[in-house]
């Protein structure tokens, strides 16, 4: 780890916390720039962002795909069974 350079550095932990807002575009410009600057020089965060984006895409695709009612019924049954066993 390099010595602290004094200005507002952002940590990986904060990237994780702010990422949803960052991708939404709801963060103030300076904060977005800090995140971009951090991600450019941090491989773990690049991987994290890619995974996060991939998850969103997968969720979107899932919503687009129509689930056959038989399968949905089966899923609901499994979910209810899980809830009951808690
Ligand atoms: Zn990082």
PDB file of the backbone (N, CA, C, O) and the ligand in Angstrom, with CONECT records:
HET     ZN  A 101       1
ATOM      1  N   UNK A   1       0.844  -1.205   0.000  1.00  0.00           N
ATOM      2  CA  UNK A   1       0.000   0.000   0.000  1.00  0.00           C
ATOM      3  C   UNK A   1       0.882   1.260   0.000  1.00  0.00           C
ATOM      4  O   UNK A   1       1.876   1.329   0.723  1.00  0.00           O
ATOM      5  N   UNK A   2       0.518   2.219  -0.792  1.00  0.00           N
ATOM      6  CA  UNK A   2       1.299   3.444  -0.892  1.00  0.00           C
ATOM      7  C   UNK A   2       0.991   4.385   0.262  1.00  0.00           C
ATOM      8  O   UNK A   2      -0.042   4.264   0.921  1.00  0.00           O
ATOM      9  N   UNK A   3       1.889   5.310   0.494  1.00  0.00           N
ATOM     10  CA  UNK A   3       1.670   6.298   1.554  1.00  0.00           C
ATOM     11  C   UNK A   3       0.455   7.164   1.217  1.00  0.00           C
ATOM     12  O   UNK A   3       0.150   7.413   0.051  1.00  0.00           O
ATOM     13  N   UNK A   4      -0.211   7.602   2.248  1.00  0.00           N
ATOM     14  CA  UNK A   4      -1.368   8.474   2.036  1.00  0.00           C
ATOM     15  C   UNK A   4      -0.914   9.742   1.321  1.00  0.00           C
ATOM     16  O   UNK A   4       0.089  10.347   1.699  1.00  0.00           O
ATOM     17  N   UNK A   5      -1.643  10.138   0.300  1.00  0.00           N
ATOM     18  CA  UNK A   5      -1.227  11.313  -0.440  1.00  0.00           C
ATOM     19  C   UNK A   5      -1.974  12.558   0.000  1.00  0.00           C
ATOM     20  O   UNK A   5      -1.740  13.642  -0.536  1.00  0.00           O
ATOM     21  N   UNK A   6      -2.860  12.421   0.957  1.00  0.00           N
ATOM     22  CA  UNK A   6      -3.448  13.612   1.534  1.00  0.00           C
ATOM     23  C   UNK A   6      -4.810  14.017   1.014  1.00  0.00           C
ATOM     24  O   UNK A   6      -5.612  14.579   1.759  1.00  0.00           O
ATOM     25  N   UNK A   7      -5.091  13.739  -0.266  1.00  0.00           N
ATOM     26  CA  UNK A   7      -6.404  14.163  -0.753  1.00  0.00           C
ATOM     27  C   UNK A   7      -7.459  13.079  -0.545  1.00  0.00           C
ATOM     28  O   UNK A   7      -7.163  11.997  -0.039  1.00  0.00           O
ATOM     29  N   UNK A   8      -8.672  13.381  -0.935  1.00  0.00           N
ATOM     30  CA  UNK A   8      -9.802  12.496  -0.643  1.00  0.00           C
ATOM     31  C   UNK A   8      -9.718  11.191  -1.402  1.00  0.00           C
ATOM     32  O   UNK A   8     -10.263  11.058  -2.497  1.00  0.00           O
ATOM     33  N   UNK A   9      -9.040  10.243  -0.821  1.00  0.00           N
ATOM     34  CA  UNK A   9      -9.015   8.942  -1.466  1.00  0.00           C
ATOM     35  C   UNK A   9     -10.201   8.129  -1.006  1.00  0.00           C
ATOM     36  O   UNK A   9     -10.750   8.334   0.077  1.00  0.00           O
ATOM     37  N   UNK A  10     -10.567   7.225  -1.841  1.00  0.00           N
ATOM     38  CA  UNK A  10     -11.751   6.430  -1.557  1.00  0.00           C
ATOM     39  C   UNK A  10     -11.297   4.979  -1.399  1.00  0.00           C
ATOM     40  O   UNK A  10     -10.379   4.529  -2.086  1.00  0.00           O
ATOM     41  N   UNK A  11     -11.934   4.269  -0.507  1.00  0.00           N
ATOM     42  CA  UNK A  11     -11.525   2.890  -0.252  1.00  0.00           C
ATOM     43  C   UNK A  11     -12.444   1.910  -0.977  1.00  0.00           C
ATOM     44  O   UNK A  11     -13.570   2.239  -1.351  1.00  0.00           O
ATOM     45  N   UNK A  12     -11.925   0.694  -1.162  1.00  0.00           N
ATOM     46  CA  UNK A  12     -12.696  -0.341  -1.843  1.00  0.00           C
ATOM     47  C   UNK A  12     -14.054  -0.541  -1.171  1.00  0.00           C
ATOM     48  O   UNK A  12     -15.074  -0.732  -1.833  1.00  0.00           O
ATOM     49  N   UNK A  13     -14.039  -0.493   0.146  1.00  0.00           N
ATOM     50  CA  UNK A  13     -15.268  -0.678   0.915  1.00  0.00           C
ATOM     51  C   UNK A  13     -16.317   0.372   0.505  1.00  0.00           C
ATOM     52  O   UNK A  13     -17.503   0.073   0.373  1.00  0.00           O
ATOM     53  N   UNK A  14     -15.837   1.614   0.308  1.00  0.00           N
ATOM     54  CA  UNK A  14     -16.751   2.692  -0.063  1.00  0.00           C
ATOM     55  C   UNK A  14     -17.259   2.521  -1.485  1.00  0.00           C
ATOM     56  O   UNK A  14     -18.396   2.874  -1.798  1.00  0.00           O
ATOM     57  N   UNK A  15     -16.396   1.971  -2.350  1.00  0.00           N
ATOM     58  CA  UNK A  15     -16.823   1.699  -3.721  1.00  0.00           C
ATOM     59  C   UNK A  15     -18.036   0.773  -3.690  1.00  0.00           C
ATOM     60  O   UNK A  15     -19.034   0.998  -4.375  1.00  0.00           O
ATOM     61  N   UNK A  16     -17.917  -0.276  -2.874  1.00  0.00           N
ATOM     62  CA  UNK A  16     -19.004  -1.241  -2.788  1.00  0.00           C
ATOM     63  C   UNK A  16     -20.288  -0.570  -2.317  1.00  0.00           C
ATOM     64  O   UNK A  16     -21.378  -0.865  -2.808  1.00  0.00           O
ATOM     65  N   UNK A  17     -20.136   0.343  -1.352  1.00  0.00           N
ATOM     66  CA  UNK A  17     -21.324   1.000  -0.801  1.00  0.00           C
ATOM     67  C   UNK A  17     -21.951   1.981  -1.780  1.00  0.00           C
ATOM     68  O   UNK A  17     -23.170   2.154  -1.805  1.00  0.00           O
ATOM     69  N   UNK A  18     -21.111   2.618  -2.583  1.00  0.00           N
ATOM     70  CA  UNK A  18     -21.591   3.705  -3.440  1.00  0.00           C
ATOM     71  C   UNK A  18     -21.921   3.257  -4.858  1.00  0.00           C
ATOM     72  O   UNK A  18     -22.465   4.025  -5.651  1.00  0.00           O
ATOM     73  N   UNK A  19     -21.586   2.005  -5.170  1.00  0.00           N
ATOM     74  CA  UNK A  19     -21.654   1.575  -6.561  1.00  0.00           C
ATOM     75  C   UNK A  19     -23.061   1.678  -7.166  1.00  0.00           C
ATOM     76  O   UNK A  19     -23.223   2.102  -8.310  1.00  0.00           O
ATOM     77  N   UNK A  20     -24.054   1.291  -6.398  1.00  0.00           N
ATOM     78  CA  UNK A  20     -25.427   1.335  -6.919  1.00  0.00           C
ATOM     79  C   UNK A  20     -25.791   2.762  -7.317  1.00  0.00           C
ATOM     80  O   UNK A  20     -26.344   2.996  -8.392  1.00  0.00           O
ATOM     81  N   UNK A  21     -25.472   3.718  -6.435  1.00  0.00           N
ATOM     82  CA  UNK A  21     -25.764   5.122  -6.727  1.00  0.00           C
ATOM     83  C   UNK A  21     -24.929   5.633  -7.892  1.00  0.00           C
ATOM     84  O   UNK A  21     -25.390   6.418  -8.720  1.00  0.00           O
ATOM     85  N   UNK A  22     -23.675   5.160  -7.931  1.00  0.00           N
ATOM     86  CA  UNK A  22     -22.790   5.570  -9.018  1.00  0.00           C
ATOM     87  C   UNK A  22     -23.349   5.127 -10.369  1.00  0.00           C
ATOM     88  O   UNK A  22     -23.377   5.904 -11.323  1.00  0.00           O
ATOM     89  N   UNK A  23     -23.791   3.877 -10.440  1.00  0.00           N
ATOM     90  CA  UNK A  23     -24.314   3.362 -11.713  1.00  0.00           C
ATOM     91  C   UNK A  23     -25.645   4.014 -12.056  1.00  0.00           C
ATOM     92  O   UNK A  23     -26.000   4.121 -13.230  1.00  0.00           O
ATOM     93  N   UNK A  24     -26.378   4.448 -11.043  1.00  0.00           N
ATOM     94  CA  UNK A  24     -27.627   5.185 -11.231  1.00  0.00           C
ATOM     95  C   UNK A  24     -27.385   6.587 -11.774  1.00  0.00           C
ATOM     96  O   UNK A  24     -28.263   7.194 -12.386  1.00  0.00           O
ATOM     97  N   UNK A  25     -26.178   7.087 -11.538  1.00  0.00           N
ATOM     98  CA  UNK A  25     -25.861   8.455 -11.894  1.00  0.00           C
ATOM     99  C   UNK A  25     -26.379   9.448 -10.872  1.00  0.00           C
ATOM    100  O   UNK A  25     -26.499  10.637 -11.168  1.00  0.00           O
ATOM    101  N   UNK A  26     -26.689   8.971  -9.663  1.00  0.00           N
ATOM    102  CA  UNK A  26     -27.267   9.858  -8.658  1.00  0.00           C
ATOM    103  C   UNK A  26     -26.238  10.418  -7.682  1.00  0.00           C
ATOM    104  O   UNK A  26     -26.598  11.103  -6.724  1.00  0.00           O
ATOM    105  N   UNK A  27     -24.956  10.128  -7.922  1.00  0.00           N
ATOM    106  CA  UNK A  27     -23.918  10.674  -7.054  1.00  0.00           C
ATOM    107  C   UNK A  27     -23.469  12.030  -7.574  1.00  0.00           C
ATOM    108  O   UNK A  27     -23.515  12.288  -8.777  1.00  0.00           O
ATOM    109  N   UNK A  28     -23.030  12.903  -6.658  1.00  0.00           N
ATOM    110  CA  UNK A  28     -22.450  14.172  -7.116  1.00  0.00           C
ATOM    111  C   UNK A  28     -21.213  13.920  -7.970  1.00  0.00           C
ATOM    112  O   UNK A  28     -20.490  12.944  -7.770  1.00  0.00           O
ATOM    113  N   UNK A  29     -20.985  14.818  -8.925  1.00  0.00           N
ATOM    114  CA  UNK A  29     -19.871  14.653  -9.871  1.00  0.00           C
ATOM    115  C   UNK A  29     -18.526  14.374  -9.197  1.00  0.00           C
ATOM    116  O   UNK A  29     -17.817  13.467  -9.632  1.00  0.00           O
ATOM    117  N   UNK A  30     -18.142  15.123  -8.144  1.00  0.00           N
ATOM    118  CA  UNK A  30     -16.822  14.862  -7.536  1.00  0.00           C
ATOM    119  C   UNK A  30     -16.706  13.436  -6.997  1.00  0.00           C
ATOM    120  O   UNK A  30     -15.649  12.814  -7.102  1.00  0.00           O
ATOM    121  N   UNK A  31     -17.781  12.926  -6.428  1.00  0.00           N
ATOM    122  CA  UNK A  31     -17.757  11.569  -5.884  1.00  0.00           C
ATOM    123  C   UNK A  31     -17.639  10.551  -7.006  1.00  0.00           C
ATOM    124  O   UNK A  31     -16.875   9.592  -6.897  1.00  0.00           O
ATOM    125  N   UNK A  32     -18.386  10.751  -8.079  1.00  0.00           N
ATOM    126  CA  UNK A  32     -18.290   9.860  -9.237  1.00  0.00           C
ATOM    127  C   UNK A  32     -16.875   9.822  -9.772  1.00  0.00           C
ATOM    128  O   UNK A  32     -16.361   8.765 -10.138  1.00  0.00           O
ATOM    129  N   UNK A  33     -16.241  11.006  -9.816  1.00  0.00           N
ATOM    130  CA  UNK A  33     -14.876  11.066 -10.332  1.00  0.00           C
ATOM    131  C   UNK A  33     -13.904  10.313  -9.429  1.00  0.00           C
ATOM    132  O   UNK A  33     -12.987   9.644  -9.904  1.00  0.00           O
ATOM    133  N   UNK A  34     -14.118  10.430  -8.125  1.00  0.00           N
ATOM    134  CA  UNK A  34     -13.271   9.687  -7.187  1.00  0.00           C
ATOM    135  C   UNK A  34     -13.415   8.187  -7.414  1.00  0.00           C
ATOM    136  O   UNK A  34     -12.429   7.450  -7.391  1.00  0.00           O
ATOM    137  N   UNK A  35     -14.635   7.746  -7.630  1.00  0.00           N
ATOM    138  CA  UNK A  35     -14.887   6.320  -7.857  1.00  0.00           C
ATOM    139  C   UNK A  35     -14.215   5.868  -9.154  1.00  0.00           C
ATOM    140  O   UNK A  35     -13.540   4.839  -9.185  1.00  0.00           O
ATOM    141  N   UNK A  36     -14.404   6.646 -10.227  1.00  0.00           N
ATOM    142  CA  UNK A  36     -13.794   6.286 -11.507  1.00  0.00           C
ATOM    143  C   UNK A  36     -12.274   6.224 -11.378  1.00  0.00           C
ATOM    144  O   UNK A  36     -11.614   5.325 -11.900  1.00  0.00           O
ATOM    145  N   UNK A  37     -11.747   7.218 -10.662  1.00  0.00           N
ATOM    146  CA  UNK A  37     -10.300   7.298 -10.486  1.00  0.00           C
ATOM    147  C   UNK A  37      -9.789   6.085  -9.712  1.00  0.00           C
ATOM    148  O   UNK A  37      -8.740   5.530 -10.040  1.00  0.00           O
ATOM    149  N   UNK A  38     -10.519   5.685  -8.707  1.00  0.00           N
ATOM    150  CA  UNK A  38     -10.124   4.523  -7.903  1.00  0.00           C
ATOM    151  C   UNK A  38     -10.205   3.241  -8.739  1.00  0.00           C
ATOM    152  O   UNK A  38      -9.284   2.424  -8.739  1.00  0.00           O
ATOM    153  N   UNK A  39     -11.322   3.086  -9.445  1.00  0.00           N
ATOM    154  CA  UNK A  39     -11.538   1.857 -10.212  1.00  0.00           C
ATOM    155  C   UNK A  39     -10.465   1.676 -11.282  1.00  0.00           C
ATOM    156  O   UNK A  39     -10.039   0.558 -11.572  1.00  0.00           O
ATOM    157  N   UNK A  40     -10.035   2.802 -11.867  1.00  0.00           N
ATOM    158  CA  UNK A  40      -8.996   2.722 -12.903  1.00  0.00           C
ATOM    159  C   UNK A  40      -7.704   2.088 -12.398  1.00  0.00           C
ATOM    160  O   UNK A  40      -6.963   1.470 -13.162  1.00  0.00           O
ATOM    161  N   UNK A  41      -7.444   2.248 -11.100  1.00  0.00           N
ATOM    162  CA  UNK A  41      -6.162   1.761 -10.581  1.00  0.00           C
ATOM    163  C   UNK A  41      -6.330   0.616  -9.587  1.00  0.00           C
ATOM    164  O   UNK A  41      -5.407   0.303  -8.836  1.00  0.00           O
ATOM    165  N   UNK A  42      -7.510  -0.010  -9.583  1.00  0.00           N
ATOM    166  CA  UNK A  42      -7.765  -1.049  -8.590  1.00  0.00           C
ATOM    167  C   UNK A  42      -8.438  -2.254  -9.255  1.00  0.00           C
ATOM    168  O   UNK A  42      -9.633  -2.227  -9.547  1.00  0.00           O
ATOM    169  N   UNK A  43      -7.658  -3.299  -9.487  1.00  0.00           N
ATOM    170  CA  UNK A  43      -8.182  -4.479 -10.173  1.00  0.00           C
ATOM    171  C   UNK A  43      -9.352  -5.149  -9.435  1.00  0.00           C
ATOM    172  O   UNK A  43     -10.337  -5.515 -10.077  1.00  0.00           O
ATOM    173  N   UNK A  44      -9.272  -5.318  -8.113  1.00  0.00           N
ATOM    174  CA  UNK A  44     -10.398  -5.950  -7.411  1.00  0.00           C
ATOM    175  C   UNK A  44     -11.704  -5.192  -7.623  1.00  0.00           C
ATOM    176  O   UNK A  44     -12.765  -5.802  -7.755  1.00  0.00           O
ATOM    177  N   UNK A  45     -11.627  -3.850  -7.656  1.00  0.00           N
ATOM    178  CA  UNK A  45     -12.842  -3.066  -7.844  1.00  0.00           C
ATOM    179  C   UNK A  45     -13.379  -3.190  -9.269  1.00  0.00           C
ATOM    180  O   UNK A  45     -14.591  -3.190  -9.481  1.00  0.00           O
ATOM    181  N   UNK A  46     -12.475  -3.297 -10.246  1.00  0.00           N
ATOM    182  CA  UNK A  46     -12.913  -3.519 -11.626  1.00  0.00           C
ATOM    183  C   UNK A  46     -13.719  -4.819 -11.692  1.00  0.00           C
ATOM    184  O   UNK A  46     -14.793  -4.879 -12.291  1.00  0.00           O
ATOM    185  N   UNK A  47     -13.166  -5.855 -11.057  1.00  0.00           N
ATOM    186  CA  UNK A  47     -13.855  -7.143 -11.042  1.00  0.00           C
ATOM    187  C   UNK A  47     -15.208  -7.017 -10.359  1.00  0.00           C
ATOM    188  O   UNK A  47     -16.206  -7.583 -10.805  1.00  0.00           O
ATOM    189  N   UNK A  48     -15.217  -6.258  -9.260  1.00  0.00           N
ATOM    190  CA  UNK A  48     -16.465  -6.071  -8.511  1.00  0.00           C
ATOM    191  C   UNK A  48     -17.520  -5.368  -9.363  1.00  0.00           C
ATOM    192  O   UNK A  48     -18.680  -5.777  -9.397  1.00  0.00           O
ATOM    193  N   UNK A  49     -17.098  -4.302 -10.053  1.00  0.00           N
ATOM    194  CA  UNK A  49     -18.029  -3.547 -10.901  1.00  0.00           C
ATOM    195  C   UNK A  49     -18.585  -4.440 -12.004  1.00  0.00           C
ATOM    196  O   UNK A  49     -19.781  -4.417 -12.293  1.00  0.00           O
ATOM    197  N   UNK A  50     -17.697  -5.232 -12.621  1.00  0.00           N
ATOM    198  CA  UNK A  50     -18.137  -6.121 -13.690  1.00  0.00           C
ATOM    199  C   UNK A  50     -19.150  -7.146 -13.180  1.00  0.00           C
ATOM    200  O   UNK A  50     -20.152  -7.425 -13.838  1.00  0.00           O
ATOM    201  N   UNK A  51     -18.876  -7.696 -12.011  1.00  0.00           N
ATOM    202  CA  UNK A  51     -19.796  -8.657 -11.426  1.00  0.00           C
ATOM    203  C   UNK A  51     -21.145  -7.999 -11.136  1.00  0.00           C
ATOM    204  O   UNK A  51     -22.209  -8.556 -11.406  1.00  0.00           O
ATOM    205  N   UNK A  52     -21.056  -6.797 -10.577  1.00  0.00           N
ATOM    206  CA  UNK A  52     -22.266  -6.059 -10.227  1.00  0.00           C
ATOM    207  C   UNK A  52     -23.104  -5.776 -11.467  1.00  0.00           C
ATOM    208  O   UNK A  52     -24.315  -5.998 -11.478  1.00  0.00           O
ATOM    209  N   UNK A  53     -22.443  -5.284 -12.513  1.00  0.00           N
ATOM    210  CA  UNK A  53     -23.160  -5.002 -13.769  1.00  0.00           C
ATOM    211  C   UNK A  53     -23.759  -6.280 -14.338  1.00  0.00           C
ATOM    212  O   UNK A  53     -24.888  -6.288 -14.827  1.00  0.00           O
ATOM    213  N   UNK A  54     -22.979  -7.366 -14.266  1.00  0.00           N
ATOM    214  CA  UNK A  54     -23.449  -8.653 -14.776  1.00  0.00           C
ATOM    215  C   UNK A  54     -24.698  -9.100 -14.046  1.00  0.00           C
ATOM    216  O   UNK A  54     -25.622  -9.641 -14.654  1.00  0.00           O
ATOM    217  N   UNK A  55     -24.725  -8.873 -12.734  1.00  0.00           N
ATOM    218  CA  UNK A  55     -25.876  -9.256 -11.937  1.00  0.00           C
ATOM    219  C   UNK A  55     -27.110  -8.473 -12.358  1.00  0.00           C
ATOM    220  O   UNK A  55     -28.203  -9.029 -12.474  1.00  0.00           O
ATOM    221  N   UNK A  56     -26.925  -7.174 -12.587  1.00  0.00           N
ATOM    222  CA  UNK A  56     -28.042  -6.337 -13.011  1.00  0.00           C
ATOM    223  C   UNK A  56     -28.575  -6.813 -14.360  1.00  0.00           C
ATOM    224  O   UNK A  56     -29.784  -6.937 -14.553  1.00  0.00           O
ATOM    225  N   UNK A  57     -27.648  -7.079 -15.299  1.00  0.00           N
ATOM    226  CA  UNK A  57     -28.054  -7.555 -16.614  1.00  0.00           C
ATOM    227  C   UNK A  57     -28.827  -8.858 -16.514  1.00  0.00           C
ATOM    228  O   UNK A  57     -29.848  -9.045 -17.175  1.00  0.00           O
ATOM    229  N   UNK A  58     -28.321  -9.762 -15.669  1.00  0.00           N
ATOM    230  CA  UNK A  58     -28.980 -11.054 -15.505  1.00  0.00           C
ATOM    231  C   UNK A  58     -30.384 -10.865 -14.950  1.00  0.00           C
ATOM    232  O   UNK A  58     -31.330 -11.525 -15.379  1.00  0.00           O
ATOM    233  N   UNK A  59     -30.507  -9.950 -13.987  1.00  0.00           N
ATOM    234  CA  UNK A  59     -31.816  -9.692 -13.389  1.00  0.00           C
ATOM    235  C   UNK A  59     -32.770  -9.121 -14.430  1.00  0.00           C
ATOM    236  O   UNK A  59     -33.946  -9.482 -14.469  1.00  0.00           O
ATOM    237  N   UNK A  60     -32.258  -8.226 -15.274  1.00  0.00           N
ATOM    238  CA  UNK A  60     -33.085  -7.645 -16.325  1.00  0.00           C
ATOM    239  C   UNK A  60     -33.557  -8.712 -17.300  1.00  0.00           C
ATOM    240  O   UNK A  60     -34.724  -8.751 -17.689  1.00  0.00           O
ATOM    241  N   UNK A  61     -32.630  -9.571 -17.684  1.00  0.00           N
ATOM    242  CA  UNK A  61     -32.976 -10.634 -18.630  1.00  0.00           C
ATOM    243  C   UNK A  61     -34.023 -11.546 -18.032  1.00  0.00           C
ATOM    244  O   UNK A  61     -34.966 -11.963 -18.704  1.00  0.00           O
ATOM    245  N   UNK A  62     -33.841 -11.851 -16.755  1.00  0.00           N
ATOM    246  CA  UNK A  62     -34.797 -12.724 -16.068  1.00  0.00           C
ATOM    247  C   UNK A  62     -36.186 -12.131 -16.123  1.00  0.00           C
ATOM    248  O   UNK A  62     -37.170 -12.844 -16.320  1.00  0.00           O
ATOM    249  N   UNK A  63     -36.264 -10.810 -15.945  1.00  0.00           N
ATOM    250  CA  UNK A  63     -37.558 -10.152 -15.940  1.00  0.00           C
ATOM    251  C   UNK A  63     -38.191 -10.177 -17.330  1.00  0.00           C
ATOM    252  O   UNK A  63     -39.412 -10.244 -17.473  1.00  0.00           O
ATOM    253  N   UNK A  64     -37.324 -10.122 -18.360  1.00  0.00           N
ATOM    254  CA  UNK A  64     -37.844 -10.123 -19.724  1.00  0.00           C
ATOM    255  C   UNK A  64     -38.396 -11.492 -20.111  1.00  0.00           C
ATOM    256  O   UNK A  64     -39.385 -11.611 -20.834  1.00  0.00           O
ATOM    257  N   UNK A  65     -37.724 -12.509 -19.608  1.00  0.00           N
ATOM    258  CA  UNK A  65     -38.153 -13.862 -19.942  1.00  0.00           C
ATOM    259  C   UNK A  65     -39.438 -14.191 -19.206  1.00  0.00           C
ATOM    260  O   UNK A  65     -39.561 -13.966 -18.002  1.00  0.00           O
ATOM    261  N   UNK A  66     -40.363 -14.711 -19.929  1.00  0.00           N
ATOM    262  CA  UNK A  66     -41.607 -15.077 -19.283  1.00  0.00           C
ATOM    263  C   UNK A  66     -41.470 -16.465 -18.663  1.00  0.00           C
ATOM    264  O   UNK A  66     -41.096 -17.426 -19.335  1.00  0.00           O
ATOM    265  N   UNK A  67     -41.775 -16.551 -17.395  1.00  0.00           N
ATOM    266  CA  UNK A  67     -41.667 -17.832 -16.710  1.00  0.00           C
ATOM    267  C   UNK A  67     -42.973 -18.601 -16.933  1.00  0.00           C
ATOM    268  O   UNK A  67     -44.058 -18.090 -16.659  1.00  0.00           O
ATOM    269  N   UNK A  68     -42.856 -19.821 -17.429  1.00  0.00           N
ATOM    270  CA  UNK A  68     -44.068 -20.629 -17.613  1.00  0.00           C
ATOM    271  C   UNK A  68     -44.803 -20.783 -16.284  1.00  0.00           C
ATOM    272  O   UNK A  68     -44.164 -20.951 -15.245  1.00  0.00           O
ATOM    273  N   UNK A  69     -46.109 -20.729 -16.299  1.00  0.00           N
ATOM    274  CA  UNK A  69     -46.864 -20.717 -15.047  1.00  0.00           C
ATOM    275  C   UNK A  69     -46.630 -21.979 -14.225  1.00  0.00           C
ATOM    276  O   UNK A  69     -46.677 -21.952 -12.996  1.00  0.00           O
ATOM    277  N   UNK A  70     -46.378 -23.089 -14.925  1.00  0.00           N
ATOM    278  CA  UNK A  70     -46.120 -24.329 -14.183  1.00  0.00           C
ATOM    279  C   UNK A  70     -44.849 -24.212 -13.364  1.00  0.00           C
ATOM    280  O   UNK A  70     -44.791 -24.623 -12.205  1.00  0.00           O
ATOM    281  N   UNK A  71     -43.803 -23.627 -14.011  1.00  0.00           N
ATOM    282  CA  UNK A  71     -42.516 -23.454 -13.333  1.00  0.00           C
ATOM    283  C   UNK A  71     -42.650 -22.453 -12.187  1.00  0.00           C
ATOM    284  O   UNK A  71     -42.094 -22.646 -11.106  1.00  0.00           O
ATOM    285  N   UNK A  72     -43.400 -21.378 -12.447  1.00  0.00           N
ATOM    286  CA  UNK A  72     -43.578 -20.360 -11.418  1.00  0.00           C
ATOM    287  C   UNK A  72     -44.276 -20.965 -10.194  1.00  0.00           C
ATOM    288  O   UNK A  72     -43.939 -20.676  -9.046  1.00  0.00           O
ATOM    289  N   UNK A  73     -45.252 -21.805 -10.488  1.00  0.00           N
ATOM    290  CA  UNK A  73     -45.976 -22.474  -9.413  1.00  0.00           C
ATOM    291  C   UNK A  73     -45.028 -23.338  -8.578  1.00  0.00           C
ATOM    292  O   UNK A  73     -45.095 -23.371  -7.350  1.00  0.00           O
ATOM    293  N   UNK A  74     -44.151 -24.028  -9.290  1.00  0.00           N
ATOM    294  CA  UNK A  74     -43.209 -24.901  -8.600  1.00  0.00           C
ATOM    295  C   UNK A  74     -42.233 -24.073  -7.751  1.00  0.00           C
ATOM    296  O   UNK A  74     -41.902 -24.443  -6.625  1.00  0.00           O
ATOM    297  N   UNK A  75     -41.785 -22.954  -8.311  1.00  0.00           N
ATOM    298  CA  UNK A  75     -40.877 -22.069  -7.575  1.00  0.00           C
ATOM    299  C   UNK A  75     -41.541 -21.541  -6.313  1.00  0.00           C
ATOM    300  O   UNK A  75     -40.934 -21.507  -5.242  1.00  0.00           O
ATOM    301  N   UNK A  76     -42.797 -21.130  -6.454  1.00  0.00           N
ATOM    302  CA  UNK A  76     -43.525 -20.609  -5.298  1.00  0.00           C
ATOM    303  C   UNK A  76     -43.657 -21.676  -4.220  1.00  0.00           C
ATOM    304  O   UNK A  76     -43.530 -21.391  -3.029  1.00  0.00           O
ATOM    305  N   UNK A  77     -43.909 -22.891  -4.645  1.00  0.00           N
ATOM    306  CA  UNK A  77     -44.036 -23.991  -3.695  1.00  0.00           C
ATOM    307  C   UNK A  77     -42.736 -24.186  -2.926  1.00  0.00           C
ATOM    308  O   UNK A  77     -42.730 -24.362  -1.708  1.00  0.00           O
ATOM    309  N   UNK A  78     -41.635 -24.151  -3.671  1.00  0.00           N
ATOM    310  CA  UNK A  78     -40.312 -24.327  -3.033  1.00  0.00           C
ATOM    311  C   UNK A  78     -40.045 -23.177  -2.069  1.00  0.00           C
ATOM    312  O   UNK A  78     -39.581 -23.396  -0.950  1.00  0.00           O
ATOM    313  N   UNK A  79     -40.337 -21.949  -2.502  1.00  0.00           N
ATOM    314  CA  UNK A  79     -40.089 -20.786  -1.651  1.00  0.00           C
ATOM    315  C   UNK A  79     -40.932 -20.844  -0.379  1.00  0.00           C
ATOM    316  O   UNK A  79     -40.450 -20.527   0.708  1.00  0.00           O
ATOM    317  N   UNK A  80     -42.205 -21.253  -0.526  1.00  0.00           N
ATOM    318  CA  UNK A  80     -43.077 -21.335   0.649  1.00  0.00           C
ATOM    319  C   UNK A  80     -42.581 -22.419   1.603  1.00  0.00           C
ATOM    320  O   UNK A  80     -42.612 -22.246   2.821  1.00  0.00           O
ATOM    321  N   UNK A  81     -42.127 -23.529   1.041  1.00  0.00           N
ATOM    322  CA  UNK A  81     -41.629 -24.621   1.854  1.00  0.00           C
ATOM    323  C   UNK A  81     -40.401 -24.180   2.642  1.00  0.00           C
ATOM    324  O   UNK A  81     -40.231 -24.533   3.810  1.00  0.00           O
ATOM    325  N   UNK A  82     -39.530 -23.384   1.962  1.00  0.00           N
ATOM    326  CA  UNK A  82     -38.330 -22.896   2.636  1.00  0.00           C
ATOM    327  C   UNK A  82     -38.705 -21.968   3.779  1.00  0.00           C
ATOM    328  O   UNK A  82     -38.127 -22.040   4.864  1.00  0.00           O
ATOM    329  N   UNK A  83     -39.675 -21.098   3.531  1.00  0.00           N
ATOM    330  CA  UNK A  83     -40.062 -20.143   4.534  1.00  0.00           C
ATOM    331  C   UNK A  83     -40.644 -20.869   5.764  1.00  0.00           C
ATOM    332  O   UNK A  83     -40.420 -20.476   6.909  1.00  0.00           O
ATOM    333  N   UNK A  84     -41.385 -21.926   5.483  1.00  0.00           N
ATOM    334  CA  UNK A  84     -42.024 -22.661   6.582  1.00  0.00           C
ATOM    335  C   UNK A  84     -40.992 -23.339   7.472  1.00  0.00           C
ATOM    336  O   UNK A  84     -41.179 -23.464   8.682  1.00  0.00           O
ATOM    337  N   UNK A  85     -39.879 -23.783   6.838  1.00  0.00           N
ATOM    338  CA  UNK A  85     -38.887 -24.544   7.595  1.00  0.00           C
ATOM    339  C   UNK A  85     -37.956 -23.652   8.404  1.00  0.00           C
ATOM    340  O   UNK A  85     -37.105 -24.140   9.147  1.00  0.00           O
ATOM    341  N   UNK A  86     -38.124 -22.315   8.251  1.00  0.00           N
ATOM    342  CA  UNK A  86     -37.213 -21.419   8.974  1.00  0.00           C
ATOM    343  C   UNK A  86     -37.571 -21.311  10.449  1.00  0.00           C
ATOM    344  O   UNK A  86     -36.903 -20.597  11.196  1.00  0.00           O
TER     345      UNK A  86
HETATM  346 ZN    ZN A 101     -10.596  -0.810  -4.884  1.00  0.00          ZN
END
